[in-house]
Amino acid sequence: MNTPSHMLIGAAVFARPLAPATLIAALAGGLAPDMPMFAMVLWATRVVGVPEHEVFSTLFFSETWQSVFAIDHSFFIWGGLLGLAVWRRQIILRAFAGAGLLHALADFLTHHDDARSQFWPVSDWVFQSPVSYWDSRFYGDIFGVFEATLAVTLTALLCARLRQWWERALVLVVAGPMVIPILLTGSLHSLHGMG
């Protein structure tokens, strides 16, 4: 899925109106698994000068990059962190770790050719989902409509549930990269490659 969708899902599940810090923690948890990828892509394209098409056709699938993705999307890491948060009764950590685990689960269900080894460090096995969030060969066009609808719905739900103006503004900023391109172009194709 696209990164903003992960963030909105995490916030919808874990943000609590009476504990505003849970919104920030959930949004951060939804973002965290994709941060290494963003950093690696920026380093490769902006610092090293690798053409973007080469990054996403070669480097992205290299053993080195895939080993990083296995760690940052590991069910064991995110699940362990969530278990620790529940055991320690840490609501902020629970929001962060829970959103990260939901991110990993959503990617497990929506990545085909670009799937990750999410059972690291126990196994290198990769589940290639029959559904891809972006590839039309694997229902990406259909899923794109679902994802866009989900993003708009979760944005409306969060804005209705959250009490403070800055919380609503933060949700709208997160949703912007999902909603604005669709409004401007009338197409879902501008969403591809967002995470």
N, C-alpha and C positions, 0 to 999 in steps of 0.2 A: 504494500500500500504506500501511498504518498505520505511523507513525514507529517504534514499538518493533520492528516486523518488520524494517524497514530496518537498525536498529541490531544486531539479532540476526544477520541475514545477514552484515553486515560483520564482526562479531566471529567468526562461525563460519569465515569464509574467511580473515581476516587476523590474528586474535589467535594469538600463539605462547606456549605455556605457559612457555617458558624466557625470554621477554621480556615480563613483565607489562604494561609500558607500551603494548604493541601492543593489548591489550584496550581500554584507555582511548582510545587513538587511533582504533581501529576503531569503537567505540561513538560517539565524537564525530563521526567522518566520516559515519556512518549518520544522525546527527541533523542535521548542519550544513545540508544543503540545505533543510530545513523550518524552520530557525530564523528567517529573515526573515518567513515567513508567520506563525509564532506571534507574533512581535513586532508585525507589522502588525495582526493580529486583536486582540491585547491592547490596542494603542494605540487602535484604532477603537472597540472595545466598552467599555473601561474608562476611557479618558481623554476621548475625543471624545463617547462616549455613543451611538454608532450601534447600533441594535438588531442582534442577532446574525443574524437572518434576512436583514436588508438587506446585512450584510457578505458572507454566503455566496451571496446571489442577485444582488448588483449589484457591490459593490466588488471582490470576488474576481475577477470577469471583466473588470474595467476595464483599459484599456490600461496604466495606471501599474502596477497590481499584477502584471499578466501580464508586463510588462517586467522586473520584479524576479525573478519566477519563472523567466524565460528565462535569466537570469544564474546564479541559484543552482542550476539544474538542467542547465546547459550541459555537454554531452559534451566540448566543447573545453576548457573550464576544468578540469574534473575529470580528463580524460584527460591534459592538459598537466601538471597537478600530479603525476599518477601517473608520467608519463614522466620528469619531473624527479627524483622520488624514486627511481626505479629507476636512473637514470643516476648519481645521487649516492650510491647505495647507502644510503639513509636508510630504515631499516626502520620507524621510527615514522611518518614522513611517508607511506611506502608504505601502511601500514595505514589512515591517515586518508584519503588520496586514493582508495585503492582502494575503501574503504567508501562514500565519496561518489559515486564513479562507479557502483558497484553500485546505489546508491539511485536515481540518475538513470535507469539502465537499467530497473530494476524499475518505476519510475513511467512510463517510456515504454511499457511493456507492459501497464500496468493502469489507465490513465486514458483516459476517453473524452471526455465533455463538458468536463472540467476539465484537459485535456492542456496541456502546456507547449511552448514553442518551444525544444526542447533542442539545436538546432543553432546557437544564438546564439554568436557574432556573424556567422556565415557566412550563415545563412538564418533567416527568420521562419516557415518551414514548421512546421506542427503535425501530428503523427501522432495521429489519434484511434483508439486501440486498440479492437478489437472487444470487449475485456474491460475491465470497470470493477471496481475493487476494492470498490466500495460500491453501485453502481447496479444494482438487480435487472433492469433492462431490458437490461443488458449482462453478464449472468451474475454479478452481484455477490453473490448469495446463495450460489452454488456456490463462487465464489472465496473468500468469507468462511470457508467450512468448510476449504478448502485452507490459507488463511493462518493460521487458528487452529491447525490441525494442525501446520503448519510452525513456528509460534512455540513450541509445546510441544516439538516434536522438537528444535529447535535449542537450546532452553533445557536440555533433558536432555543433549544432546551436549556443550554447553559446560561444564555442571556436572561431567560425567564427565571431560572433558579438562583442565580448569583445575585447578591444584594448590593454590592458596591460598584460604582461607575467604573473604577479602574479594572475590576475583574472582568466586566463586560467588554471594556476596551481591549484588554489583553486577549480575550477569546476572539474578538473580531480581527485583531492583528494576526493571530495564528491562522484563522480561517481565510484571511485575505488571499494568500497564494493559491488556495483551492478554488475560491469563488470568483475572484476578479478576472482571471484569464478566461473562464467560461463565459462570464458576462461580456467581456471585450471581444472575444473571438466567436462565441457561439459554438465552441468545439471543446472536446475533452483532450484533444491531442497535445495541447500545451502543458498538460499535467504530467506527461510521461517524463521519467527521469528525476522526479522530485524526491526519490528515496525509496 
